Amino acid sequence: MITDPEIFDIYRSILKHVDSVSGVAMSKILDSISSGLASELEVTMRDVDNTDQQSYMAHKLPLELYAFLLHWFVTAAEKVKQPEGEDAPAAAKPKKGRGGKAGGRATGRAAANRRKEIFTWIDQIPATLGLISKVLRLKTQRIWTTTAERDTFVKYATVPFLLCYPDVSQS
């Protein structure tokens, strides 16, 4: 569970050293954070409709931790550079002799494996925005009773997108 300090520290450590994380790992980290947040959100929404304050207040810390990790992930993902060089699309090279290859880019399984290694944040944005939209539908005033607490939670859930994609906030 995300409230376990060891698990939370693993996420923080990975995000702190995102420059050395593979594309496959980046995708898995986002999937893990997103699915954990979505699951916690679903249970929280059910419990918020319950009149027992103790049941829905138990979700405050996990939601805050997931929002923090998602915030940090978005910020880190924006800094991940697309690969250049051998993983970038290669220009067509002329053939050498009769049907021989001059040494173009890898094909088949090797090329497919390299494409899987590449993390493209732009492809992940729609699903992540959809999740954030669900988070914003949560009745936050029942869990975060002060405006400052609510604002902090909403900031961690939305600000990275608003900073990186100002056009989204105007639509």
TITOR-371698 format. One line per field, with one value per residue (C-alpha): residue in one letter; x, y, z; residue number from 0. Coordinates in steps of 0.1 Angstrom, whole numbers, plus 5000, padded with zeros to 4 digits. Layout:
BEGIN
r <- c(a|...) .
x <- c(X|...) .
y <- c(Y|...) .
z <- c(Z|...) .
k <- c(NUM|...) .
This chain:
BEGIN
r <- c(m|i|t|d|p|e|i|f|d|i|y|r|s|i|l|k|h|v|d|s|v|s|g|v|a|m|s|k|i|l|d|s|i|s|s|g|l|a|s|e|l|e|v|t|m|r|d|v|d|n|t|d|q|q|s|y|m|a|h|k|l|p|l|e|l|y|a|f|l|l|h|w|f|v|t|a|a|e|k|v|k|q|p|e|g|e|d|a|p|a|a|a|k|p|k|k|g|r|g|g|k|a|g|g|r|a|t|g|r|a|a|a|n|r|r|k|e|i|f|t|w|i|d|q|i|p|a|t|l|g|l|i|s|k|v|l|r|l|k|t|q|r|i|w|t|t|t|a|e|r|d|t|f|v|k|y|a|t|v|p|f|l|l|c|y|p|d|v|s|q|s) .
x <- c(5000|5012|5011|5038|5069|5092|5069|5065|5103|5108|5086|5103|5137|5128|5113|5143|5166|5142|5171|5183|5149|5141|5110|5094|5099|5085|5053|5050|5055|5028|5005|5012|5006|4975|4959|4966|4951|4921|4914|4918|4895|4868|4867|4869|4839|4819|4829|4823|4786|4786|4778|4806|4833|4860|4855|4862|4888|4910|4915|4929|4966|4966|4950|4975|5004|4992|4985|5020|5036|5015|5025|5062|5058|5043|5070|5097|5081|5081|5119|5124|5140|5131|5160|5182|5207|5201|5166|5154|5139|5168|5170|5167|5201|5210|5214|5248|5253|5225|5200|5225|5218|5241|5232|5200|5182|5173|5142|5120|5123|5152|5134|5102|5121|5138|5104|5090|5120|5110|5087|5065|5048|5026|5008|5000|4985|4949|4945|4962|4940|4910|4921|4927|4892|4878|4899|4884|4849|4856|4837|4869|4852|4842|4878|4898|4878|4899|4904|4942|4942|4918|4939|4971|4955|4941|4974|4992|4966|4964|4991|5017|4992|4982|5018|5028|4996|4981|4957|4940|4931|4914|4892) .
y <- c(5000|5035|5045|5020|5043|5018|5016|5054|5058|5034|5056|5088|5073|5062|5096|5114|5094|5095|5102|5066|5049|5030|5038|5005|5013|5049|5034|5009|5035|5057|5027|5018|5053|5058|5025|5030|5065|5053|5024|5046|5072|5047|5034|5070|5081|5052|5060|5098|5090|5071|5092|5077|5103|5079|5056|5083|5102|5071|5079|5113|5103|5077|5103|5129|5105|5094|5130|5140|5111|5119|5155|5145|5120|5146|5171|5144|5131|5166|5166|5131|5138|5118|5097|5109|5089|5052|5051|5081|5075|5069|5085|5061|5049|5038|5001|4987|4967|4944|4941|4943|4966|4994|4991|5009|5008|4975|4958|4931|4921|4944|4975|4965|4961|4995|5012|4996|5011|5046|5064|5090|5112|5128|5094|5092|5127|5119|5090|5110|5140|5117|5104|5139|5149|5121|5132|5167|5153|5140|5158|5172|5195|5164|5151|5183|5206|5238|5257|5255|5217|5214|5238|5219|5186|5201|5217|5184|5168|5195|5221|5202|5201|5237|5247|5225|5228|5263|5258|5230|5254|5278|5254) .
z <- c(5000|4992|5029|5036|5040|5022|4991|4990|4993|4963|4941|4953|4946|4911|4903|4918|4894|4864|4840|4844|4842|4810|4789|4799|4836|4831|4815|4844|4870|4855|4852|4889|4902|4880|4888|4925|4924|4904|4928|4959|4943|4935|4971|4984|4963|4977|5013|5010|5003|5035|5066|5087|5087|5099|5068|5042|5063|5061|5024|5029|5032|5004|4980|4990|4984|4950|4940|4951|4931|4900|4903|4905|4877|4853|4861|4856|4824|4809|4812|4796|4762|4732|4720|4692|4672|4666|4682|4662|4628|4603|4569|4540|4530|4495|4487|4482|4450|4438|4466|4494|4524|4533|4569|4577|4610|4627|4616|4631|4667|4676|4663|4681|4714|4710|4703|4735|4754|4743|4767|4750|4776|4749|4744|4781|4786|4776|4800|4828|4823|4824|4858|4870|4859|4880|4910|4906|4909|4944|4971|4986|5011|5032|5034|5034|5056|5052|5020|5024|5026|4996|4976|4983|4972|4940|4933|4934|4912|4885|4885|4864|4836|4839|4838|4809|4789|4795|4766|4785|4813|4790|4773) .
k <- c(0|1|2|3|4|5|6|7|8|9|10|11|12|13|14|15|16|17|18|19|20|21|22|23|24|25|26|27|28|29|30|31|32|33|34|35|36|37|38|39|40|41|42|43|44|45|46|47|48|49|50|51|52|53|54|55|56|57|58|59|60|61|62|63|64|65|66|67|68|69|70|71|72|73|74|75|76|77|78|79|80|81|82|83|84|85|86|87|88|89|90|91|92|93|94|95|96|97|98|99|100|101|102|103|104|105|106|107|108|109|110|111|112|113|114|115|116|117|118|119|120|121|122|123|124|125|126|127|128|129|130|131|132|133|134|135|136|137|138|139|140|141|142|143|144|145|146|147|148|149|150|151|152|153|154|155|156|157|158|159|160|161|162|163|164|165|166|167|168|169|170) .
